[in-house]
Amino acid sequence: MELLMLGLNHKTAPVDVRERFSIPKAAVKSGLANLGEYEGILEAVVLSTCNRSEMYAVVDDAERDLATLKQFLFDLTGNEENIDEYLYHYADVECIEHLFRVASSLDSLVLGEGQILSQVKEAYAMGREAGTTSTVLNTLFHRAIATGKRVRTETRIQFNSVSVSYAAVELAKEAFGALTEASALIFGAGKMAELTAQHLISQGVKKIYVTNRHLDRAELLASQFNGEAVPFDEAMKRAVDVDVIVTSTGAPHYVIKPWETRQLMTKRKGRQLFLIDIAVPRDVDPEVGDIKGVTLYNIDALEEVVDEHIEERRQEAKQAEKIVAEEVASIEEKFQYLSFRPLMALLSDRCERIRQREVKRASSKLPELTEEEWRQVEHMSRMIVRKILRMPMMKLNSAAGTENEQFYIDAMRALFKLDTIGETATSEERHNRYRYAQQ
């Protein structure tokens, strides 16, 4: 049993690839609900943001099951194109280290940004809700989230940090010099849209318009900034009067297209339009950027925004890396016994079945026992089994990672005849035994 992760991010893949392999929440829920169809994958969590699509899994064998995890990615996204040059994968300790760095925002587009930790929490919560996490991933993600919090508490990496929405507004400032006379139209009403509106207001934008397919959500966001909600099908009409358009809808298709933008620019009579697309998949057709008078930036362009505080956060990142290293070493010790967990599950399962069988036999011979007395019998029998197994389990744990590891595995299999349900077990049987191990 091994930890394995597979993914792509802003460092390895351009935005046009990331958008084709972004994973909507509905697809994540559906995929996790059908995880049992993927032989070898015992647990899974899917993390999908505008800058990364990653899958974390517990598998039978990392080398063999990497192809299965890759197929899982293809099925989640509906794509099967060859993207090996953009993918990366890590196993065991490297997988742990990568997740901890992600949760600590050390692997983010903007170093120190705070949104990624909440995204890691959400991804883990979806896995738990779907029932695709157990002992290993529960432990791993709890520690990853704790590490991210520790980094933010013990370092100043998040101080003076920028977000994607902040960087978008900085790009707009570069174009206009000042935004005090500018008006802006925001497509979307989610968290990213809200943060963008906050940054625009802080820069003195005189008027904000918000549009969303659900008008009530647009009205709610607009009311926070004394703005105006615009029905989605009328947004491009209102765009005649604005200077900046920021899109962040999460739609699976383009919401701003070339033909309607050409019509818009004709009505604007030469007035420049500044478009910032911070969505993945993208909201604005790239051809829009070729239209005269339009300046279009996508999320990859934000990396080029100058950040005067970057050096300060890089110094804090060094301390953050030390914290990550400490946490990785700590959890590595906790996971040291992973190679023995299937064997432990087999042994526990066999002893529990023997216990249940013997208690059942006794029940037919002791009809006079009360319900409370039977509870005491059940408790006593469980405690006997637990105490008998305690020493073998301790021996297995202490042998993990040592030269005696295989000796104890072989000995346990022979002594307790575990091979009869061992290597020849089906994927479902291994999966069920693994689930039982956490009990």
N, C-alpha and C positions, 0 to 999 in steps of 0.2 A: 504494500500500500504506500502510495507516494502523493505528495502535493505537486500540482502542475498548474501553470497558468499559460494562457495564450492570448495575444492581443496585438493591437496596433495603436499608435498615438500620433500626436502632432510632431514628434521628433522623427518618426519613421515613415509617415504617410502624409501627402498633401491633402488639402481639404476635399478635393473631388473624390479621392479614394475613401477618406473617412466618412463622407456623407453616404456613400454606397454601402458602407459597412457599419453605419450607425444602427442601433437597435432600439426601436420604440418600446415603451413600457409594456404595451399589450403583447408584443412579440416575446419579451422577456418572460412574462407571466405564462404565456402559452408554452414556451420552450421548457421552462422549469417544470410545468405540470406534466410534461411528457418525457422527463429526463430518464425514466425507466427504460425507454426504448434504446438508450445508448449504452451498450454493454461495456463494462469497465469503469464507467463514471459513477462513483458512489455518492458524492456530494458535489454541489455546484453553486456558485454565486456569479451573477453577471453584472459588471460595472460598465455602464454606457453613459458618456458625457459628450459635450461638443468636441472634446479634444482626445477622447480615447474610447475604445471598445475592448474590454478585457473580460476574460472568463477565468475564474479560479475554481479548481476542482480537486477532489480527492479521487485518485484512480488506482486501479490494480497495479498497473505498470506504466510508468511515465513514457518510456520509449515506445511501447506498443500502442498506448492509448492516445498519444498525441494526434494521430490521424482522426480518431473518433472525436476529439475535442474540436479539431478543425472543421469536421463535418457539422458539428453542433453549431459553430459560428456561421457556416454557410446556410444552414437551415433557419437560423434565427433571422438572417438578413435577406434570404431569398436570392443570394448571389453565390456563384461557384467559379468566378473568374480566378485566374492564377495571380495571387497577390503575395506569394512567398517572400518576395523582396521587401515587403512592408511589415511582415509579421515578426514577432519575437516571442520566445517562450522561455520559461524558467521553471526549474524543478526544485522541490524541497527548500533548502536554505535560501537559494537565490530567489525563489518565489516569495518566501517570507519577507526578505529584505526589500524586494520590489514593492510589495503591498504597503509595507511600513513607510517607505519613501513617498509613495503616492498619497497615503493618508496624512503625511506630514507636509504636503505641498512642495516637496523637494523635487518632484518630477513634473510639476505643472508648467504650463505655458508661461504663467506669471508667477515667479518664485514668491512663496509666502501667501498666496491668495487663500481665502478662507472657505470658499464654497465647496471645495473638493471633499472636505471631511464630512459634510452633510450628505454629499452624494455617495460616499462610501457607506455611511449609515443606512441610507435609503436602499442601496443595492443589497446590503446584508439583510435588511428587514424584509425585502421581497423574497429572498432565499428562504428565510425562516418561515414566512407565511406560506410559501409553496411546499414546505417540508423537505427541502433539498439540502439543508445543513444539519449536521450532527456534531459529534464530539470534536472533530478536528477543525472544521471551518468555524464552528461556534467559538472555539478557543482562539483560533487565528484572528478572526475579525474583532472579537472583543479586545484582544491585545493591540491590534492595529489602530482601532479607534482610541484606545487609551494612550497609545504612543503619539498619535496626532494631537491629542489634547495636551499631553506632556510637553511636546515641542512648542506648542503655542503658549504654554504657561511659563516654561523655563527659559525661553529665548524671546527675542524681539523680532523674530522673522516676519510676523504679520504687521508690525508697526510700519506705517508709511508705505504699505504695500498697495499695489494697484490690482484692480480686477479687470476682467474682460470689458465690462461696461465702462469702467473708468478710462481704459485705454481708448475705447471707441470715442468717448467725448474729447479726449486729448487730440485725436485725429481731426475731429471737427474744429477744434480750436486752431489747429495748424492751418486749416483752410480759411477760416474767417478772421483770425487774429483775436477776436473777442466774440462772445455769443450773446451779448446783452441786447442786441437788436434782432437776434435770430429767433425763428420759431421752428419747432420740431414735431415730426409725426412719428409715433412709435407703433410698429406692428407687433402685437403680442401683449399679453397681460400677466405673464408669469414673473418669477423672481428676477430673472435677468432684465426684463423690461422695467420692473420696478426700480432696480438699482440704477439702470440707465437714466430713468426719469429723475432720480435723486441727484445724480451727477450733473445732469443738464440744468436743473434748478439751481444747484450750487454755483454754476458758472453764469447765472443771470439770464438764462433763456427767458424771453418775454412771454412765450405761449407754448403750451404742450398739448398736442392732440394724441389721443390713444385710440387705436382700432383693434378689434378682435372679432373672431367669428361669433363669440358669445358676447353680445353687447353689454350684458349686465356686468361682466368681468371688466370690460373696458371702462364702464361708468365708475366702477368701484376704484380702479386705479387712478383714473383721471381726477376723481374727487379728492384724492390725497394731495394733489398738487395744483388745485384750482385750475385744472385743465378741462378739456372738452372731449367727450367720447364721440367717436365717429362710426357709423355703421360700416361694416367691412366692405360691402359692395359700393360704398361711396367714398372710400379712402383715397383713391387716385384723383377724384375730383377735388378733394380738399388739398391734395398735394400741390396743386397749382400755386398755393400761397405760402408754402413752407420752404425753409432753407435746407433743413437736414431731415433725412429719413433714416431711422434705425429699425432694423427688422430682427425679431427674435421670437418666431411663432412656434417652432417645432413641427411645422407642417411637413408632410412627406413629399411635397412638390413645390415648385416655384410659385410664390404669391405675387411677385412683380415680374412681368414679362416684357420683352422688347417692344411689341407692337403698341401696348398701352402706354409705355414710357415715351415712345416717339410722339404719340398724340399729346401726352402731358407736356413735353418739351416745346411743342408747337404753341401750345396755349401760354406757356411761360414767356414766350417772346425773347429768348436769349438769356434769361436769368439762369445762373448756374444752379445745379442741384447736387448736393453731397449725399451719397448713399453709403451706409455702413451696414453690412450684413454679418451679424454675429451668430447666426444660426447654423447648426449642422444637424440634418441636411440644410443646404443653403436655401434661403428664401428668395434670392434675386438671381434670375438667369444671368450667367456671366456675360452674355451678349449685350446686356444693358450697359455695361461699362464702355462699349464701343460707340455709344450714341453721343453725338456732339453735345457738349454742355453738361454731361453727367460725369461725376467722379465717383467710382465705386471701389470700396474696400471690402474684402472678406476677412474672416477671423484670422487667417494666417498673416495678414498685414499688420495685425496688432502687435506681433512680436517685435516689430521694428520700431515701435513707439519708444522714445527715449524716456528712461525713468531715472530721475536724479537720485533716487534713494537705493538704486540697485546694489551698489557696492556695500552699503550698510547691511542689507539683507543677506548678501553673500557671506559676509563675516559671521552673521548669526546662523547661516546655513551650516557652517563648519561645526558649530556646537550642536546643531540639530542632528547632523550626521553621527556624532558621537552618541547621542541619545538613542538613535535608531540602532546603532551597533550594539549598545547595551541590551536593548529590548530583544533584538534578534538572538543574541547569545542566551538570554534568559529563556525564551520560548523554545529554543533549540533543545535545551535540556529537558523541557517538558514533553517535547515530541520524540525524545530519543527512543521511546519504547514502541513507536508506531509499527515497526516491523513485526512485533509480537501481538498486536491487537487482534488480527484474525484468529490466531491460535488461542488467545484468551477467550474470544467469543465462542469458539468451538468447545473449549473445555467448560466454560460456564453454562453453555447451552446443554451439553450432555448431562452435567450434574443436576441442573434444574429439572430436566425431564425425568431423571431417576428419582429425584425428591418428590415430584408431583405424583409419579406412579406409585410410590410406596405409601404416601399419605392417602391416596385414593383407596389402596388395598386395606389400609388400617381402618378407614371410615366404615367399611362394611362389617367390621368385627367389633366396632365400638359405637353402636347405635345410641347408647345412653348418654353420650357426651353432649353437653349444651353448646350453643353457638359460641359463647365466650370461651369455653374450653377448647373448641376447635380452632379458634383464633390463636390461642396459646400454643397449640400443636403446630400450626402453620408457622408461627414466629420461631418456635424452637427449631423446627426442621431447617428453616432458612438460615438461622444463625449457625447451625452445625455445618451446613454446606459452606457458608462463607468462611468459617474458621479453618475448615479443612483446606480450602483453596488459597487461603492467605499466603502460606509459605511458598507454594509453587508460583504464585503470581509475583511475589517479591523476588524470587530467584530469576524469573523471566525478565523482570524490569532491570535488575542489577546486571544481567548479562547482555542487555541491549548495547550494540555498538562495540562489543569486546570480541576477542578471538574465540570466546566460548559461546557466542550467540547461536551458531548453527548446531552446536552440540545439544544445547538445551531445546531447540526447536525439534530436532530429530528425536531426542529422548522423550519429550512430552507427547509427541505423536505416537511413538511406539508404546509407551507405558499406558496411555489412555485410549489407544486404538483410534486416534483421531483421523487417520488417513482414509477411513471408510467414508467420511463426508468432507474430505479435504480437497486435493487438487482437482478431483473430477466433478466437483460441485458446479451447478449452473450459475450464471451470473445472478439470477434472482435469489438463489440460495445463499450465495456469498453476500449479496446485498442485505438479505434478512438477518444473517448472522452478524453482520457488521452493525446493523441497527440495534440488535440485542446487546451488543458489547457496551453501549453507553449506559445500560441499566445496571 
